[in-house]
Amino acid sequence: MENKNISQIALERIKEEGIKPLSRKIFSIKRVLFWVAVVVSLIVGAFTFALVLSGFFHNDWYLYNKYGFNFILKTLPYFWLISLGVFTVLGEYYYRKTLLGHRRSFIFIMAVYMVSTTIFGSILYSFGTDEYVENYVTENVPEYSNFIFNKYETWSHPEDGLLSGTITKVGSDVIEIIDFNGLTWVVNTKDSSIVENTLIKVGENVKIIGDSVSPNIFNADEIRSWMGMR
């Protein structure tokens, strides 16, 4: 045994265990599939990063004074942050399976992946892709609401000064909205401030801070776009 080289030992083991080498065709298919997995993980990671940006930029940070620090912690996009971490790990794992995987260090691969997802994810976010993905997932995956902070519920408490909904009519110093519970509200906007990038027109979703003065009548102090600033 001591006089045998590694090649001889390997050949004997292959014969003993009946190991059959993969055909060139199967090997080529696996190589392509690994690269496909890398590309897919990168693309999904970019979309996920866009949703992470959306979660941070569209978060209602200004409600800190009203609800405190615990509220802010609940509103962070944990689901998408965890998803981003998962796809980052998968991207590195599948890249390791490619022919080039052994040539780069773990830190280098992770750094390239994170930079790539940051760049492409930011581009997707700038085009508003996060809104389409968010709406699609919300409408088609009922379980999704169990993993994210319920923004609709937070902005459906007119008794606490928080109202939201879709504008149905626009008048002089007054608008009419239907909230997300299907109720119609007349909102007095005379002394309200309209935050930058907020459109006051029929069909727009808005968030309103103010006071409920009577059933279905609301005095607005501040009106914001539902999606926030991009």
Secondary structure as UniProt FT lines:
FT   TURN            2..3
FT   HELIX           6..17
FT   HELIX           24..57
FT   HELIX           61..63
FT   HELIX           64..67
FT   HELIX           69..75
FT   HELIX           78..96
FT   TURN            99..100
FT   HELIX           101..103
FT   HELIX           106..126
FT   TURN            127..128
FT   HELIX           129..140
FT   HELIX           142..146
FT   HELIX           151..154
FT   HELIX           158..160
FT   STRAND          162..171
FT   TURN            172..173
FT   STRAND          174..179
FT   TURN            180..181
FT   STRAND          184..188
FT   TURN            190..191
FT   STRAND          193..194
FT   TURN            196..197
FT   TURN            202..203
FT   STRAND          205..214
FT   TURN            215..216
FT   STRAND          217..225
FT   TURN            226..227
//
